[in-house]
């Protein structure tokens, strides 16, 4: 049986830390001391992932570790921030060392891939849940925000849509092979950090797609005081989504499914091609799926279409 401190020391403390990590004092004290780069703004976001609400409790522990960090880093990507540090709180029903080891492997691997340092956290007992606070840096005046879209600006999305919902359907049907593309998109999402930084100075507004395209587009429209016209025929659907769900349900997944963690951005006509070129260099597709309008509301989709994820009420497993 492992104690809280043994779990932290053995599994959750980084094995090594770069001299450029900006962590003056990390895990092992009452608080971390961090050193932001001179002249940078600090971007901070927090997310909580709860078992059987945001991920299946029976999912592989390594995937849960990866996913918990990835969904938080996606918020930094939407701000155009460079990810630097994270804090993580882990609540466990039992102190299972093997489970925590696999969880930590997934979490630390994504830290290494994204240049993020785990600077502190906590382990406690209770229902399985993971809380992650992420911190990043962005130059003054260059952060992407939800405001700034204008009528006539293009509405564009990175990557593909519907993969998260398609992966959930795979899981619910009994699929457990994480190399299956749709299931991988659901349990092992990749935050678009490089794309977010590349879109600085080009995107007039941005948000990540976590709760569903319609729900998150609604946030953009509300922040900018605009409406939008969507072109569903142009949606870049995830590979295998139509085969898994059928044409109508695949479109519904793209509109309302959530868990895609792509970036939804506003681009002026002059910024569209430079944005495509920057993202092409990163091998990230950028697809125009509509435009912003001065008239409120959404056009091009059925008004009765569910908007997406709602925590209270109507969670999906």
C-alpha positions as CSV (number, residue, x, y, z in Angstrom):
1,X,0.0,0.0,0.0
2,X,1.4,3.4,-1.0
3,X,1.0,6.6,0.9
4,X,0.1,9.9,-0.8
5,X,3.8,11.1,-0.5
6,X,5.2,7.8,-1.8
7,X,2.9,8.0,-4.9
8,X,4.1,11.6,-5.6
9,X,7.7,10.8,-5.0
10,X,7.8,7.6,-6.9
11,X,5.6,8.2,-9.8
12,X,4.6,11.9,-10.2
13,X,7.9,13.7,-9.7
14,X,9.7,14.4,-13.0
15,X,12.9,12.3,-13.3
16,X,14.8,15.3,-14.5
17,X,14.3,19.0,-15.2
18,X,15.8,21.1,-18.0
19,X,17.8,24.1,-16.8
20,X,15.5,26.2,-19.0
21,X,12.3,24.9,-17.4
22,X,11.8,28.1,-15.4
23,X,11.0,26.2,-12.2
24,X,13.0,27.7,-9.4
25,X,11.3,25.4,-6.8
26,X,9.1,22.5,-7.8
27,X,7.5,19.4,-6.3
28,X,8.3,18.8,-2.6
29,X,7.5,22.2,-1.0
30,X,4.3,24.0,-0.2
31,X,4.2,25.9,-3.5
32,X,6.1,26.1,-6.7
33,X,8.3,29.1,-7.7
34,X,8.2,29.8,-11.4
35,X,10.2,32.2,-13.6
36,X,8.3,33.5,-16.6
37,X,10.3,34.8,-19.5
38,X,10.8,38.6,-19.3
39,X,8.0,40.7,-20.8
40,X,5.6,37.8,-21.3
41,X,1.9,37.6,-20.3
42,X,1.0,34.5,-18.2
43,X,-1.9,32.5,-19.6
44,X,-3.6,30.2,-17.0
45,X,-6.4,27.6,-17.3
46,X,-7.8,24.8,-15.2
47,X,-9.8,21.7,-16.1
48,X,-11.3,18.8,-14.1
49,X,-11.7,15.4,-15.7
50,X,-14.2,13.1,-13.8
51,X,-14.4,9.4,-14.3
52,X,-17.5,8.3,-16.3
53,X,-18.3,11.9,-17.1
54,X,-15.3,13.1,-19.1
55,X,-13.7,9.7,-19.7
56,X,-14.5,6.0,-19.1
57,X,-13.3,4.9,-15.6
58,X,-12.1,1.6,-17.2
59,X,-10.0,3.3,-19.9
60,X,-6.3,2.5,-19.8
61,X,-4.5,4.5,-17.1
62,X,-1.9,5.8,-19.5
63,X,-4.6,7.2,-21.8
64,X,-6.3,8.9,-18.8
65,X,-3.0,10.6,-17.9
66,X,-2.5,11.8,-21.4
67,X,-6.0,12.9,-21.9
68,X,-6.3,14.9,-18.6
69,X,-3.3,17.0,-19.6
70,X,-4.2,17.3,-23.3
71,X,-7.6,18.8,-22.7
72,X,-6.2,21.4,-20.5
73,X,-3.3,22.3,-22.9
74,X,-6.0,22.8,-25.6
75,X,-7.1,25.9,-23.8
76,X,-3.6,27.3,-24.0
77,X,-3.5,26.5,-27.7
78,X,-6.7,28.5,-28.2
79,X,-5.0,31.5,-26.7
80,X,-1.9,31.1,-28.9
81,X,0.2,30.6,-25.8
82,X,3.4,28.6,-25.4
83,X,2.8,26.0,-22.8
84,X,5.3,26.1,-19.9
85,X,4.1,24.5,-16.6
86,X,1.3,22.5,-15.1
87,X,-0.1,21.5,-11.7
88,X,-2.0,18.3,-11.3
89,X,-4.3,17.0,-8.5
90,X,-5.2,13.3,-8.6
91,X,-8.1,11.8,-6.6
92,X,-8.0,8.0,-6.3
93,X,-10.4,5.4,-4.8
94,X,-7.4,3.3,-3.8
95,X,-3.6,4.0,-3.8
96,X,-2.9,1.5,-6.7
97,X,0.8,1.9,-7.5
98,X,0.6,0.0,-10.8
99,X,-2.3,2.2,-12.0
100,X,-0.6,5.4,-10.9
101,X,2.6,4.3,-12.7
102,X,0.8,3.9,-16.0
103,X,-1.2,7.1,-15.5
104,X,2.1,9.0,-14.8
105,X,3.7,7.5,-17.9
106,X,1.0,9.0,-20.1
107,X,1.0,12.3,-18.3
108,X,4.8,12.7,-18.3
109,X,5.1,11.6,-22.0
110,X,2.8,14.4,-23.1
111,X,4.7,16.8,-20.8
112,X,7.9,15.9,-22.7
113,X,6.3,16.2,-26.1
114,X,4.9,19.6,-25.4
115,X,7.7,21.1,-23.3
116,X,5.6,21.4,-20.2
117,X,7.0,21.0,-16.7
118,X,5.0,19.4,-13.9
119,X,5.7,21.8,-11.1
120,X,3.4,20.6,-8.3
121,X,0.2,19.0,-7.3
122,X,-1.7,16.8,-4.9
123,X,-2.9,13.2,-4.4
124,X,-6.0,12.5,-2.3
125,X,-8.6,9.7,-1.8
126,X,-12.1,9.8,-3.4
127,X,-13.9,9.1,-6.7
128,X,-11.5,9.0,-9.6
129,X,-10.9,12.5,-11.0
130,X,-8.0,14.5,-12.3
131,X,-7.6,18.3,-12.0
132,X,-5.0,20.0,-14.2
133,X,-3.9,23.7,-14.1
134,X,-1.8,24.7,-17.1
135,X,0.3,27.9,-17.5
136,X,1.8,29.3,-20.6
137,X,3.3,32.5,-22.0
138,X,2.2,34.8,-24.8
139,X,3.7,38.2,-25.9
140,X,1.6,41.3,-24.9
141,X,-1.1,42.0,-27.4
142,X,-0.7,38.7,-29.3
143,X,-3.0,36.4,-27.3
144,X,-5.9,34.9,-29.3
145,X,-9.3,35.6,-27.6
146,X,-12.9,35.0,-28.3
147,X,-13.6,38.6,-29.3
148,X,-12.5,40.3,-32.5
149,X,-14.4,38.4,-35.2
150,X,-16.1,40.7,-37.8
151,X,-18.9,40.2,-40.3
152,X,-17.5,38.6,-43.4
153,X,-14.6,37.0,-41.6
154,X,-14.1,33.3,-42.5
155,X,-14.9,30.6,-39.9
156,X,-12.2,27.9,-40.1
157,X,-11.2,24.8,-38.2
158,X,-8.0,22.9,-37.8
159,X,-7.8,19.2,-38.4
160,X,-11.0,17.2,-38.6
161,X,-14.4,17.1,-36.8
162,X,-16.4,14.4,-35.1
163,X,-13.6,12.1,-34.2
164,X,-14.1,12.5,-30.4
165,X,-17.8,11.5,-30.6
166,X,-16.9,8.7,-33.1
167,X,-14.3,7.4,-30.7
168,X,-16.8,7.4,-27.9
169,X,-19.2,5.4,-30.0
170,X,-16.3,2.9,-30.7
171,X,-15.7,2.5,-27.0
172,X,-19.3,2.1,-26.1
173,X,-19.5,-0.7,-28.8
174,X,-16.6,-2.5,-27.1
175,X,-13.6,-1.4,-29.1
176,X,-10.5,-1.2,-27.0
177,X,-7.6,-0.9,-29.5
178,X,-6.3,2.7,-29.1
179,X,-4.6,2.4,-32.4
180,X,-8.0,2.6,-34.0
181,X,-8.1,6.2,-35.4
182,X,-11.4,7.3,-33.9
183,X,-10.8,5.8,-30.5
184,X,-7.4,7.4,-30.5
185,X,-8.9,10.8,-31.2
186,X,-11.2,10.4,-28.2
187,X,-8.8,9.0,-25.6
188,X,-5.5,10.4,-26.9
189,X,-6.3,13.9,-28.3
190,X,-3.4,16.1,-29.4
191,X,-3.6,19.8,-28.3
192,X,-3.0,22.2,-31.2
193,X,-0.3,24.2,-29.4
194,X,1.9,24.8,-32.4
195,X,-1.1,25.8,-34.6
196,X,-2.3,28.3,-32.0
197,X,1.1,30.0,-31.8
198,X,1.3,30.0,-35.6
199,X,-2.1,31.8,-35.8
200,X,-0.9,34.8,-33.7
201,X,-1.4,38.0,-35.6
202,X,-3.7,36.3,-38.1
203,X,-6.7,34.9,-36.3
204,X,-9.1,37.6,-35.1
205,X,-10.8,35.3,-32.6
206,X,-10.3,31.7,-31.5
207,X,-11.7,28.9,-29.3
208,X,-11.0,25.2,-28.9
209,X,-13.7,22.7,-29.7
210,X,-14.3,20.8,-26.5
211,X,-18.1,21.0,-26.0
212,X,-19.1,20.7,-29.6
213,X,-18.8,22.9,-32.7
214,X,-22.2,24.6,-32.2
215,X,-21.7,25.2,-28.5
216,X,-18.2,26.7,-28.9
217,X,-19.2,28.7,-32.0
218,X,-22.0,30.1,-29.9
219,X,-19.4,31.4,-27.4
220,X,-17.4,33.1,-30.3
221,X,-20.6,34.7,-31.7
222,X,-21.7,35.9,-28.3
223,X,-18.3,37.4,-27.4
224,X,-18.1,39.3,-30.8
225,X,-21.8,40.1,-31.0
226,X,-22.3,38.3,-34.3
227,X,-24.1,35.4,-36.0
228,X,-22.6,32.8,-38.3
229,X,-23.5,30.9,-41.4
230,X,-22.2,27.3,-41.6
231,X,-21.6,25.2,-44.7
232,X,-21.9,21.6,-43.4
233,X,-21.0,20.2,-46.8
234,X,-17.5,21.6,-46.3
235,X,-16.9,20.0,-42.8
236,X,-13.7,18.0,-42.7
237,X,-15.0,14.8,-41.1
238,X,-12.7,12.4,-39.3
239,X,-11.6,9.3,-41.2
240,X,-14.0,6.4,-40.5
241,X,-16.7,8.6,-39.0
242,X,-19.3,8.0,-41.7
243,X,-18.6,4.3,-41.7
244,X,-19.0,4.2,-37.9
245,X,-22.1,6.3,-37.6
246,X,-23.7,6.8,-41.0
247,X,-23.9,10.1,-42.9
248,X,-26.5,11.9,-40.8
249,X,-25.1,10.8,-37.4
250,X,-21.6,11.7,-38.5
251,X,-22.7,15.3,-39.3
252,X,-24.4,15.4,-35.9
253,X,-21.2,14.2,-34.3
254,X,-19.3,17.0,-36.0
255,X,-21.8,19.6,-34.9
256,X,-22.5,18.6,-31.4
257,X,-20.3,15.7,-30.3
258,X,-17.5,17.5,-28.6
259,X,-14.1,16.2,-27.5
260,X,-12.4,17.2,-30.8
261,X,-9.9,19.7,-29.3
262,X,-9.4,21.4,-32.7
263,X,-9.2,25.2,-33.0
264,X,-12.1,27.2,-34.3
265,X,-10.9,30.5,-35.6
266,X,-12.0,33.7,-37.3
267,X,-9.9,34.9,-40.2
268,X,-10.2,38.0,-42.4
269,X,-10.1,37.4,-46.2
270,X,-6.5,38.8,-46.2
271,X,-5.4,36.4,-43.4
272,X,-6.8,33.2,-44.7
273,X,-4.0,32.2,-47.1
274,X,-1.1,33.2,-44.8
275,X,-2.8,31.1,-42.1
276,X,-3.1,28.1,-44.4
277,X,0.6,28.4,-45.3
278,X,1.7,28.6,-41.7
279,X,-0.3,25.6,-40.7
280,X,0.7,23.6,-43.8
281,X,4.3,23.9,-42.6
282,X,3.1,22.2,-39.4
283,X,1.1,19.6,-41.5
284,X,-2.1,20.8,-39.9
285,X,-5.1,21.2,-42.3
286,X,-7.2,24.4,-42.1
287,X,-10.7,24.3,-43.6
288,X,-13.2,27.1,-44.1
289,X,-16.6,25.9,-42.8
290,X,-18.5,29.2,-42.9
291,X,-18.4,32.9,-42.1
292,X,-19.6,35.4,-39.6
293,X,-22.6,37.5,-40.1
294,X,-23.9,40.8,-38.6
295,X,-27.3,39.1,-38.1
296,X,-27.5,37.1,-34.8
297,X,-28.1,33.4,-34.8
298,X,-26.8,30.5,-36.8
299,X,-27.7,29.8,-40.4
300,X,-27.1,26.7,-42.5
301,X,-28.0,24.2,-39.8
302,X,-31.3,22.9,-38.4
303,X,-32.2,25.2,-35.5
304,X,-33.3,22.1,-33.5
305,X,-29.9,20.5,-33.6
306,X,-28.5,20.0,-30.0
307,X,-25.7,22.5,-29.4
308,X,-23.4,20.1,-27.5
309,X,-22.1,19.2,-24.1
310,X,-23.9,20.5,-21.0
311,X,-22.6,19.6,-17.6
312,X,-25.8,20.4,-15.8
313,X,-28.0,18.6,-16.8
314,X,-27.5,16.0,-19.6
315,X,-24.0,14.6,-19.3
316,X,-23.0,11.9,-21.6
317,X,-20.8,9.0,-20.3
